[in-house]
Amino acid sequence: MTAFVVVNPASGGGRTRRDWPLIERGLNEIYRTPVITFTRRRGEAAQLVRQALIEGHLQIVAVGGDGTINEAINGFFDVNGSISPDAVFSFITSGTGGDFRKTFGVEAGAEPALARLRHASVRRVDVGRISCLSLTGEPVVRHFVNIASFGLSGLIVDSVNRAQFSKLFGGKFAFAFHSALAMLRHKDRTVRLRLHNDMDEISRISTVAIANGQYFGGGMRVAPGASPDDGTFDVVVLGGAAKGQSLKAMNLIYTGEHVGQPNVRVLRGPQVVAAPVAETGHHPVLIEADGESAGQLPATFDILPRALNLRV
């Protein structure tokens, strides 16, 4: 069994580059003569994976952070769905946040990831699709495998991705640091939310998380009940709280104990539609997907049931 391996050497503040000799030895033990390619710029992993699938590769491995995983997933899909339904995706996490692995109980670090991959089985998992606007107003389609969200979280991710210094102290610190800074200047936004055919309301929100996995933001267990293969999103709506209550909820979110608190709702459904209203004014409501900036509202989030073969 061979594989196409896409590596982001800059992920994790350069940790992937430093760990690469160890990772390469492990991959050579698992796969026969893997084809290895390194990314040089943001967005390149999606292009490399798409081309590899078109050329007939059926085993794809992403080495990097959650952003690299997200880019690789976007290489599997276009606006019509999967471009290679039989292909299998695997990952070695070595990045800033490492949230996707947590839902599956994969420990941090290259060695545990390689050990898990040696004996992993394939399971079919759901994939999310976002139809939204880019920051410059053009229609875009993005896919995600873990969690997409908008509001305060979108602002935080934008800040984290622009930062350099805070990432040196690890993903949890970076997200917590920028969360605290963003909360000082962020105001809840008023948006219209529609959840499949079950809900249509105008709500004042801080963050809405559309969850396929359980963790985001460098270890926050925002959706403790989410399952990546149940054909539906867990939709966590946070908003309407005073600053002090919001800070308390942010502390509880690391353990999942925020669920059931005032101003936190958990809904479920295969589709979410969200749009700004007149009251939102000219302030864009930013979207993030798997820790990467994805665009702005209005947006439709659809689930693609069991659309990806994941070796984990």
C-alpha positions as CSV (number, residue, x, y, z in Angstrom):
1,M,0.0,0.0,0.0
2,T,1.4,3.4,-1.0
3,A,0.2,6.9,-0.3
4,F,0.4,10.5,-1.5
5,V,1.6,12.6,1.5
6,V,1.2,16.3,1.7
7,V,3.3,18.1,4.3
8,N,3.1,21.6,5.7
9,P,6.6,22.1,7.2
10,A,5.7,25.4,8.7
11,S,2.8,24.2,10.8
12,G,3.0,24.3,14.6
13,G,5.5,27.1,14.4
14,G,7.9,24.9,12.5
15,R,7.4,21.8,14.7
16,T,6.5,19.7,11.6
17,R,9.8,20.6,10.0
18,R,11.7,19.7,13.1
19,D,9.9,16.4,13.6
20,W,10.0,15.5,9.9
21,P,12.8,12.9,10.1
22,L,10.8,11.0,12.7
23,I,7.6,11.3,10.7
24,E,9.3,10.3,7.4
25,R,10.7,7.1,9.0
26,G,7.3,6.2,10.4
27,L,5.5,6.8,7.1
28,N,8.0,4.6,5.2
29,E,7.3,1.8,7.7
30,I,3.6,2.1,7.1
31,Y,3.4,2.8,3.3
32,R,5.4,1.4,0.4
33,T,7.5,4.2,-1.2
34,P,5.1,7.1,-0.3
35,V,5.0,10.1,-2.7
36,I,5.9,13.1,-0.5
37,T,5.2,16.7,-1.3
38,F,5.8,19.8,0.8
39,T,3.6,22.9,0.7
40,R,5.1,26.4,0.2
41,R,2.0,28.6,0.6
42,R,-1.4,28.8,2.1
43,G,-4.0,26.9,0.1
44,E,-1.6,24.7,-1.8
45,A,-2.4,21.5,0.0
46,A,-5.9,21.5,-1.6
47,Q,-4.5,21.8,-5.1
48,L,-1.9,19.1,-4.5
49,V,-4.4,16.6,-3.1
50,R,-6.9,17.3,-5.9
51,Q,-4.3,16.6,-8.5
52,A,-3.1,13.5,-6.7
53,L,-6.7,12.1,-6.7
54,I,-7.2,12.9,-10.3
55,E,-4.0,11.0,-11.1
56,G,-5.4,8.0,-9.3
57,H,-3.9,8.0,-5.8
58,L,-6.3,6.3,-3.3
59,Q,-4.4,6.9,-0.1
60,I,-3.9,10.6,1.0
61,V,-2.0,11.6,4.2
62,A,-1.9,15.1,5.5
63,V,0.9,16.1,7.9
64,G,0.4,19.4,9.7
65,G,-2.2,21.2,11.7
66,D,-5.9,21.4,11.5
67,G,-5.5,24.0,8.7
68,T,-3.5,21.5,6.6
69,I,-6.2,18.9,7.3
70,N,-8.9,21.3,6.2
71,E,-7.0,22.2,3.0
72,A,-6.5,18.5,2.2
73,I,-10.2,17.8,2.7
74,N,-11.1,20.6,0.3
75,G,-8.9,18.8,-2.3
76,F,-11.3,15.8,-2.0
77,F,-14.4,17.8,-2.9
78,D,-15.7,20.2,-5.4
79,V,-19.1,21.9,-5.8
80,N,-20.5,18.5,-7.1
81,G,-19.2,16.4,-4.2
82,S,-16.4,13.9,-3.8
83,I,-14.0,13.7,-6.8
84,S,-12.8,10.2,-5.7
85,P,-15.3,8.4,-3.5
86,D,-13.1,5.4,-2.9
87,A,-10.0,7.4,-1.7
88,V,-9.0,7.2,2.0
89,F,-7.7,10.1,4.0
90,S,-5.3,9.9,7.0
91,F,-3.5,12.6,9.0
92,I,-0.5,13.2,11.3
93,T,-1.3,16.2,13.5
94,S,1.5,18.6,14.2
95,G,0.1,22.1,14.3
96,T,-1.2,25.0,16.5
97,G,-4.5,23.6,17.7
98,G,-4.8,19.8,17.1
99,D,-8.6,19.8,17.6
100,F,-9.7,17.3,15.0
101,R,-7.7,14.5,16.5
102,K,-9.2,14.9,20.0
103,T,-12.7,13.7,18.9
104,F,-11.1,10.4,18.0
105,G,-8.9,10.1,21.1
106,V,-5.6,10.5,19.2
107,E,-2.9,11.8,21.5
108,A,-0.7,14.9,20.7
109,G,2.6,14.4,19.0
110,A,3.9,12.6,15.9
111,E,4.8,9.4,17.6
112,P,1.3,8.6,19.0
113,A,-0.2,9.6,15.6
114,L,2.1,7.2,13.7
115,A,1.4,4.4,16.2
116,R,-2.3,4.9,15.8
117,L,-2.0,5.0,12.0
118,R,-0.2,1.7,11.9
119,H,-3.3,-0.1,13.3
120,A,-6.1,2.2,12.2
121,S,-9.2,1.1,10.5
122,V,-11.3,3.0,7.9
123,R,-14.6,4.6,8.9
124,R,-16.9,6.7,6.9
125,V,-17.5,10.2,8.4
126,D,-19.6,13.2,7.5
127,V,-18.2,16.3,5.8
128,G,-19.7,19.8,6.1
129,R,-20.1,22.2,3.1
130,I,-20.3,26.0,3.4
131,S,-21.7,28.2,0.7
132,C,-20.9,31.8,1.7
133,L,-19.3,35.0,0.6
134,S,-15.6,35.7,0.6
135,L,-14.3,38.7,2.5
136,T,-14.5,40.7,-0.8
137,G,-18.0,39.6,-1.5
138,E,-17.7,36.8,-4.1
139,P,-19.6,33.5,-3.7
140,V,-17.4,30.7,-2.4
141,V,-17.8,27.0,-1.4
142,R,-15.7,25.5,1.3
143,H,-15.7,22.1,3.0
144,F,-14.9,21.2,6.6
145,V,-14.5,18.0,8.5
146,N,-14.5,19.2,12.1
147,I,-16.3,22.4,13.1
148,A,-17.3,25.6,11.3
149,S,-18.4,28.7,13.2
150,F,-19.2,32.3,12.9
151,G,-19.3,35.5,15.0
152,L,-16.7,36.0,17.8
153,S,-15.0,32.7,16.9
154,G,-14.5,33.9,13.3
155,L,-12.9,37.1,14.6
156,I,-10.6,35.1,16.9
157,V,-9.4,32.7,14.2
158,D,-8.7,35.7,11.9
159,S,-6.6,37.2,14.7
160,V,-4.8,33.9,15.5
161,N,-3.9,33.3,11.9
162,R,-2.4,36.7,11.6
163,A,-0.4,36.4,14.8
164,Q,3.1,35.1,15.2
165,F,4.2,35.7,18.8
166,S,1.3,34.0,20.6
167,K,1.6,30.8,18.6
168,L,5.1,30.2,20.0
169,F,3.4,29.3,23.4
170,G,1.1,26.6,21.8
171,G,-2.4,26.5,20.4
172,K,-4.3,26.6,23.6
173,F,-2.5,29.8,24.7
174,A,-2.9,31.4,21.3
175,F,-6.6,30.9,21.2
176,A,-7.2,31.8,24.8
177,F,-5.1,35.0,24.4
178,H,-6.8,36.1,21.3
179,S,-10.2,35.1,22.7
180,A,-9.7,37.4,25.7
181,L,-8.5,40.3,23.4
182,A,-11.4,39.8,21.0
183,M,-14.1,39.7,23.7
184,L,-13.0,43.1,25.0
185,R,-13.9,44.7,21.7
186,H,-16.5,42.3,20.2
187,K,-20.2,43.0,20.4
188,D,-22.9,40.4,19.8
189,R,-24.4,40.5,16.3
190,T,-28.0,40.1,15.3
191,V,-28.5,37.4,12.6
192,R,-31.3,35.4,11.1
193,L,-30.9,31.6,11.9
194,R,-32.7,28.9,10.1
195,L,-32.2,25.3,11.1
196,H,-33.4,22.9,8.5
197,N,-37.2,23.0,8.8
198,D,-37.3,23.2,12.6
199,M,-36.4,26.8,13.4
200,D,-36.4,30.3,11.9
201,E,-35.6,33.2,14.2
202,I,-33.7,36.4,14.6
203,S,-31.1,36.0,17.3
204,R,-28.4,38.1,19.0
205,I,-25.4,35.8,19.0
206,S,-21.8,35.8,20.1
207,T,-20.7,32.6,18.4
208,V,-22.6,29.8,16.5
209,A,-20.7,26.5,16.1
210,I,-21.8,24.1,13.4
211,A,-20.1,20.9,14.8
212,N,-19.2,17.6,13.2
213,G,-16.5,17.0,15.7
214,Q,-16.4,18.1,19.4
215,Y,-13.4,20.4,19.8
216,F,-12.3,23.7,18.4
217,G,-10.2,26.8,19.5
218,G,-7.2,24.9,20.8
219,G,-9.0,22.5,23.0
220,M,-12.4,24.0,23.7
221,R,-15.0,21.1,23.8
222,V,-17.7,23.2,22.3
223,A,-19.9,20.3,21.2
224,P,-19.5,17.4,23.6
225,G,-22.3,15.4,22.1
226,A,-21.2,15.7,18.4
227,S,-20.5,12.6,16.4
228,P,-18.7,12.7,13.1
229,D,-20.7,10.0,11.5
230,D,-24.3,10.5,12.5
231,G,-25.5,12.5,9.5
232,T,-26.3,15.7,11.4
233,F,-24.7,18.8,12.9
234,D,-24.7,19.7,16.6
235,V,-25.4,23.5,16.4
236,V,-24.2,25.3,19.5
237,V,-25.6,28.9,19.9
238,L,-23.9,31.2,22.4
239,G,-25.1,34.8,22.9
240,G,-26.9,37.4,24.9
241,A,-24.7,37.1,27.9
242,A,-22.9,39.9,29.9
243,K,-19.1,40.0,29.6
244,G,-18.6,38.4,32.9
245,Q,-21.0,35.5,32.0
246,S,-19.2,35.1,28.6
247,L,-15.8,34.8,30.3
248,K,-17.3,32.1,32.6
249,A,-18.8,30.2,29.7
250,M,-15.4,30.4,27.9
251,N,-13.7,28.7,30.9
252,L,-16.4,26.0,31.1
253,I,-16.2,25.3,27.4
254,Y,-12.9,23.5,27.8
255,T,-14.6,20.7,29.6
256,G,-18.0,20.9,27.8
257,E,-19.7,22.1,31.0
258,H,-21.0,25.2,29.3
259,V,-23.8,23.1,27.8
260,G,-26.9,23.8,29.8
261,Q,-25.7,27.2,31.0
262,P,-27.9,30.2,30.4
263,N,-27.4,31.7,26.9
264,V,-26.1,28.4,25.5
265,R,-28.4,26.3,23.3
266,V,-27.6,23.1,21.5
267,L,-29.7,22.2,18.4
268,R,-29.3,19.5,15.8
269,G,-29.9,19.4,12.1
270,P,-28.4,18.6,8.7
271,Q,-28.6,22.2,7.5
272,V,-28.1,25.7,8.9
273,V,-28.8,29.0,7.1
274,A,-27.5,32.2,8.6
275,A,-27.7,35.8,7.4
276,P,-27.0,39.2,8.8
277,V,-30.0,41.6,9.2
278,A,-30.3,45.3,9.0
279,E,-29.4,45.8,12.6
280,T,-26.0,44.1,11.9
281,G,-25.1,47.1,9.9
282,H,-21.9,47.2,7.9
283,H,-20.0,44.9,10.3
284,P,-19.2,41.6,8.6
285,V,-19.9,38.4,10.5
286,L,-16.8,36.3,9.9
287,I,-16.8,32.5,9.4
288,E,-14.1,30.0,10.3
289,A,-13.8,26.4,9.3
290,D,-11.5,24.0,11.1
291,G,-9.5,27.0,12.4
292,E,-9.1,28.6,9.0
293,S,-10.8,31.9,7.9
294,A,-13.6,30.9,5.4
295,G,-15.5,34.0,4.6
296,Q,-18.6,35.9,5.9
297,L,-22.3,35.6,6.2
298,P,-24.8,35.0,4.6
299,A,-24.0,31.3,4.5
300,T,-25.6,27.9,4.2
301,F,-24.0,25.0,6.0
302,D,-25.0,21.5,4.7
303,I,-23.9,18.1,5.9
304,L,-22.6,15.5,3.4
305,P,-23.4,12.2,5.2
306,R,-20.6,9.6,5.4
307,A,-18.8,11.3,2.4
308,L,-15.2,10.7,3.5
309,N,-13.3,7.5,4.1
310,L,-11.2,8.3,7.2
311,R,-8.4,6.1,8.5
312,V,-8.2,6.8,12.2
